[in-house]
Structures are given as C-alpha cells and as structure tokens.
C-alpha cells in the first residue's frame, strides 16, 4: 500500500502534464497588478497620484539609513538638529559640513527628491489633460512645488531640472538654475495650483503655506505673510508613513530610534541650538541610555515620531503664524511680532506664551529663528533657515553653523575628531555630470 500510493500519484501527474501545453507552465498571469497600458486615461489618475505621494514621502521621510534617509534626516545632520552616531563615513561627512561630490548618501537624497519632483510633474500633466479643475491636480502641483523648494533650500546654486518622456527613453536635460530661479520655478507651481477651483480646504491651505515658504526664501516677506493669512489655527498637513514596507517607513524614526545612526543634538559646534537642554515641549527626545550604531556615541532618540507609522507634518498653522511674525519683524512692529509668535506657540500644548520680545532687532531675529527651529523641529526647515540667516540677515556662517572640532563618541573621550568643514549646503552629486548641460555648482553660497 505504501509503495502503490507514490506510483499512482506519479501516474496522475504524468497524465495531467500530458494533457496540457507545457508552454503554459511558464506563463505568469497576475491580473491584480496594473501594467503601463492600464495607467492611462482619467480612471488612472488616483493611482498615479498615490504613486507621487509615495515618491514624495520616500524622499522627505526617507527609509533605509544606508541610503542616506530622507531630506529631514540628511539636512538635519548638516544643520544643527542631529549629530551622526555611526561609523559610516558618508553620513559623518555631511555632519562634518564636508560632503564630497562622490557621497553616496547625498546621491540618494538628491536622486529621490528629483524623482518625487519629476513624478509630481508627470501626474500634474495627466490631470491637466483629463481633470484640470480637480483637487488632485492642485495637490500634484503643490508636491512638485515643495520638492522644488526643498531642493533650493538644501542644495547649492545650479540645480538642473531634467525631464523624461512617457516612454522612459528620451531625456530632455535641464539647464542648471541659480537659486533665485529655483524659487521662481517653485512659486510658479504653487501659483498654478492656487489658480484652480479647489474644493479641498486642506489642499488650499497646503498651497498657501507652500507659497508663503518659497516667498520667504526669496525675501518677499510681506507677500509671504499675505499668502498664509487665511490659514486657520489648528491646521496641519501630514505626510503619512507605514510599517508595511521599508519604502513606506518613517525613516526618521527608523534611522535614529531603531538604528541609532543619528542622535538629537544639543548646542552642536558652539553655534548649535540647545535642542535637548532647553527642555522645550516642542522638541521631544529621550536619553536612550545606550550608544548609537557606532557603539561609542551616546544616543538621544527623538520622540516626535514614535513609530515607523508616524506621520510627519509638511505644513502647519504654526509655520503660517511664524511667517506672519517675520513680516512684522521686518516692519519693526514689535507688538504684532509678539502676537504672531504667541499664536504659533498656541499650536503646542504645554507651551506658555511669551511675555515680551527683546528690544534690539538682532535679538528679535535670534528669537524668531529659535522659535522656528523648535516649532518646526525635524521637518526639513532648519537648514534653509540657517542659510537665510546668512543670506537675508547678514550673519556669517561662522556664527550660524557648527564650527570648531567635530567629534564622534562621548565628549569626554571622543574616538574620532576632525575640524568642521565650510559647507552651508549640499553639493549636487557628481553623477549629475552625466547631464551635458551641467558642470558643477554655480556657487556654494548660502
């Protein structure tokens, strides 16, 4: 009986194989996965838009820490929000303000935000064809605007914006744009979005804050304040995350809390802000009581995003009020300046209002940018603000960015030491020189 069963099974298998076409065994049918031909026409727009949202989230939040994470963590290292706690040289170089053109970490940052921008542009074009007056069209334009301004805030002057045709084979190389032209490109995206009949209030306010942010970058303070004046208290637009896949993961939490490759800073390099010692309720952190990935640097984890599924703000009412406060500062209107700062602080529970503001303008500037740093902590704003302190307020890089000796390990006995470099932005990676129109940064100024 034991011998007969296998023989019968083999006979049945042979009969079955003989009755079918053997070529069919190699044919894979997966009707649940849409192919390129199915992603055309108006019915495909929601799918395409979701793909763009995913591309933007991946570039903004990041995922795999070996790939440099997203712009939040990458720019946080170059600024004063985070310190490297890894022995991976490509991450340490960014933290040291000395990123080489061949940095793989920087390459992934640049590539992913360019992919997000190009994805948003393609989807916006599809909406323009099939559903031009929809909120989806406005959102795609807004995401392109945010991707563009994030590049302008993070990278040197001379960013090219190339395109590829629908077949994925023909590249139209972009010319390197000086930073003012990058602001103009981003503003054009937001202006186009704002001109649509948008029913979705959340998208309308996202566009308003995007316009305000890029106008602030361009030094148009009154126009920036006017752009955000209608944003209501309590507003926030979140970029979602999920623990389902590494691509969807909140890379800030993953890189800092789980991998320990970066740690929350405190007065880094003389000029850094006291993110930990200020004990400000807007900056949530904890002492992990262990070391980071390198086994020597004390690890202080962030609690802004406690899980891999934590969403991250892209635009908030607090930012709108801070933009209005900066406009008041420009006019020497101390009373309105204080009111707007306190309106921004009111967006956070447990934060008391300021009783007054300093008398001198220079001290008011210092206060404003500290309020911005704490209110917008780990949302990819700080590097752009540090550059604005140099570009718009006349401060030197030596008084804004970390200086002196960079070290890894405990301050009492560092295992690695070197001087900080001079970077105030990230360089455009060497790989972009495959673009025949691009020959390097126009300049590395703030």
N, C-alpha and C positions, 0 to 999 in steps of 0.2 A: 504494500500500500504506500509506504514511504517513497519507494522508487517510482511508482506509477504516476504520482502526482506531478513531479517535475517533468516527466516525459509528456504528459497531457498538456501541461502549460506551454511547453516548447512547441508542441504541435499547433496549439491555438494561436501562438504568436506568429508562427510561420504562415498560417493561413491568413491571418489578419494583414501581415505585410504583403503577402502576395496579391491581396485584393485591392491594394491602394497604390497610388502613384508615388514612387519614392521621392520625387522632387518636392512633393507637398510637405515632407518631413522637415525640409529646410526653409519653408515659407513661414515667416513670423507675421501674424496678424494682430495688431493692437489698436482696435478702433477707438479706444478711450484717449489716445494721445493725438492731439491735432497736428497735422502736418502744415508746412508753409502755405499750401494752396487753400487751406481752410481758414487761415488767418487774414482773410481779405474781406472787404465789404463792411457795412455798418454793424453786422452781428458780431464781428471780431473785436470791436473797439474796447469793450470791457476787459477782454482777455489781454489785449495789448497794453492797456493802461495799468492793469495789475502787474504785468511784467516790468513796466517802467518804475512803478512804485517799489518793486523788489530790487531793481537795479540801484535806485537812489538809496534805499535803506542799506544795501550792502556797502556802498561807497561811504555813506555817512556814519553808520554804526560800526562797520567792519565785522569781521568774523575771525578767521584763522589768524592768531597772533604772529605766526611765522610769515604771514603775507603782509605784515605791517598794520593790520587792523584797519579801521576806518579813519576818516579825517578827524573825528573827535579825539581819538587817542593819539594819532600822529601829530596833529597840531598842538595838542596838549603837552606833548613832550618838548617840542621846540619852544613853546611858550613857558609859562611857569606853573602850570596846573599839575603836571605829572613829572616824576623822575623815573628814569629807567632803573629797573631792578632785575635785569637779565644780563647774561654774558654774551648775548647776540650782538655782534659789532654793529650791524646795520641799524639797530634800534638805539644803541648808545650814541652813534654818530649824530642822529637827529637831536637827541637830548643835549649833546655837547655843542650844538649850533655849528656843526661841521659836516654837513651832508654832502658826500661826493656825488658826481653825476652818475656813477655806476651803482648807486644804492638800490638794492632790490626792494627794500622796504618802501622807499619813496616811489619806485616804479609802480608798485601795486597801488599805492594811494592815487597817483596821477592817472593810471590806466582806468581804475574803477570809477573815478568821478567823471572822466571823459566818456566812459561807456554810459553812465547814467545820463549825462547831458545829451549824447547822441541818441540814446533810446527815447528820451523825452521829446526831442525834436522830431523824430520819425513818427511817433504816436500823435504829436500835435498836428503834423501834416495830414495824417489819416483822418483825424477828427475834422480838420478844416475841409476835407473833401466830403465827408459823409454826415457829420453832425456839428457844424461850425458853432452853433449857439449853445452848446451843452456845457455843463459844469466839468465834464471830463476833459473837454478841450482846454478850458481855463486851467485845470489842475496840471495837465501836461505842460502847458506853457510856463506855469509857476515853477514846476520842478526843474525845467530847463533853466529858468532864471536863477533859482537857488544854486543849482550845480555850477552855473557860470560865476556867480558872485563868490561862492566858496573857493573856486579856483583863483579868482582875483585876490582874495584875502590871504590865501595860503602860499601862492607861488610868485616867482619873480615876474618882472615885466617881460612880455614877449610870448604870451600863451597863444598857440595856434588852435584853431577850431576846424578840424577836417570833417568831411562827410563821406559816406559810402552809399552807393545806390542800392535799390531794392534787391538786386541780385546778389549783393555782397561781394562784388568783384571789382567795381570801378570806384576808386578813391579820388576825391577831389581834395587836394591838400590845402590846408588853410594857411594864410599868412600869419606870422607872429604879431599879436596885437599888444601895443603898450597898455599899461594898466588902465588909464582913463577910457580907452576904447573897450576894454573888458566891462567896465561899469556901464558904458553906453549899451553894450550888447545885452547885458542882463536886464537893464531898465527897459529896453525895447520888448523883451519877453513879458515882463510884468505889465507894461503898458498895453500890450496886445491882449493879455488876459483880462485886464481891468476894463477893456472896451467891450467885452462880451456881456450879454444879458444873463448874469449868473444868478441862479435861484438859490444856490447853496451858500448860506451865510458863512459857514466855516471856510470855504474856499475863498470867498470875497475877502475875509479878514486875513487869510494867509497871504493873498496877493498884496494887500495893503501893507503888511509888515515887511514883505519882501521888497516892495518899492521903497519903504522907509529905510530899510537897512542899506540898500545899494545907494540911495541918495545920500545917506550919512557917509558911506565910503567915499563918495565923490565930493564931500564937503558942502553939500547943499542942505544945510541944517534946517532952514525954515520949510523947504519943500518936503523934507523927510518928516518933520512934525505934522505938516498938513496931511501927508499920506496916511498916517496912523491915527489921526484924531478920532475917527469913528470906531476904532477897535474897542469893544466893550470890556469892562472888568471881568475877570474870570476866564477870559478866552485862552485857549491853548490848542495848538495843532500838533498832534503826536504822530511820529513815525513808529509803526509797530514792529515787534520782534516776536520770535517764536523759538522754542527749543526743539522744534521738529527736525530741522536740519542745520548744519553749520552755517550755510548761507543765510538763513533767517535769524540766526542767533544774535542777541545783543552782544556785540564784540567788545564793548567797553567793560561790561561785567565779566565776560569770559577772559579777557586779556589780563585784567587787574585782579579780580577776586579769585578766579579759578586757576589761572596760570601764573599769577604773580610776576608778570613781566613788566609791570609799571606800578608805581606807588604814588599816593597822593602827596604832593609837595607841601613844604612849609618854608617860606622865606628862602627859596632856592637862589643860590648865587647872588647874595647881597640884596638884589632888587626884587626878588620874587615876593608875592603877597603871602600873608600868613594864613593859608587856607585851613590849616589844622588848628593852630594856636589861637586864632580869632574866635573859635567856638561859635561861629555864626550858623544859625539853623538852616540857612540856605545851602551850606556846604556840608553834606552828610558823609561821614567817614568813620572808620573804626580801626583800632590797633589790632591787627590780626595775630599779634603775639608770636609771630614766626618770621621767617625770611622769605624773600622773593625767589624767583626762578633761579637766580644766581647763587643762592644758598648763603649769602652774606649781607644783603641789603635789607634792613628792617622793612616789613611790608605793612603799609597802611591802606586798607581797602576802601573803596568808595561805596556808599550806601544809597546813592542817587538812583541806581538801577540794581535792585537786589537780586534779580534772577535773569536767566537767559531770555525770558519772555517779556522783560520790562520794556515799555515803550519809552521813547525819547522825544522831548519837545523840539520842534523845528521853529515854531513861532509862538510867542506868548504875549498876553496883555502886559506883563511886566516889562518886556522889551519895548512895547509901544510907549509906555509911560517914560521909560528911560530915554527914548529918542526925543520925546517932548521936553524932558528935563534938559537935554543937551542944547536944544534950541533956545530955551530960556537962559541957559548959561551964556550962550553966545551974545545975548542981548543985555547981559548984566542984570537980569531980572531975578534977584535972589529969592523973592517971595514965591514966584511961580516955580523956580528951581526946586525949592524945598517941598512945595505941594506935590510936584510930579515925582520926586524921589520917594516921598511917603506913599503916594499912590502905587508905585511899583513895589514898595516894601509890603503894602497891604495884601499883595497877592500871596504872601507866605505866612503860614500860621506860626505863632510864637515869636514874631519879629516886631519889636516896638518901633514906633515912628521916631524919626529924628526930631530933636527939639529945635535945632538951628543948623545953619551951614557956616563954614568958615568965612571970614571976611575977605580974604585975598582970593583973587581969581585962580591963581596957581593951586592953592589948597582946594578950591572947589573942583578943579579939574581932577586932582588926585582922588577926591572923594567920589566923584562921578564914576571914574573908571574902576575904583574898588567896588562900588555898588554894582556896576555892570559885571565885574568878574565874579562876584558872589551870586548875583541873581541869575546869571547865565552860565554857571559852572558846568563844565563838561558838556557843552552844546556847540563846540567849534566856533565860538565867538572870540575867545581871548586873544589868539594870535593876530587877528585882524585889528582888534582894539589896541594892542601893543604897537602895531605898525602905525595906527592912526595917531597915537601919542607922539610919534616921531614926525610923521608927515604933516599933521594938521596942527599940532600944538608945540612944535619946535623943540621937543626934548631929544636928547641924544640916546643912541642905542645903549650906551654905557650906563645910562640911568634908568633904562626901561627893562632890558633883557638881563637874564642871569649872566654874571661875569665872575672873574676870578678863577678858582680851581674847581673843575668838575671832578667828582669822585664817585666811586661805587663801593658799597659796603657801609658799615656804621661810621658816623662822623669821627668817632674817637679813634678808629683804626681802619681807615679805608684801605682796600686791597688794590685799587686802581685809581690813579689820579692823572689828570691832564688839564691843560688850560682850556677854558671855553673858547670856541671859535667866534666868528663875527656874523654868522647868518642871522638875518631878520626875516627870512622867508625860505621856502624850499626851492631848490633849483629844478628846472624842467629836465627830466631824465635824459640820459644820453640816447636812449632808444628813439626819442622823437627826432633825432637827426636823420632817421630814415626818410623823414619829410624833406624833400629837396628845397623847400622854401624856408626851412628853419635852420638856423646856425648857432643856436645858443640863446641864453637870456639876453635881452636888450640891456638890462642892468639888474643889480641885486639890491637896489634901494628899497626903503620902506614904502 
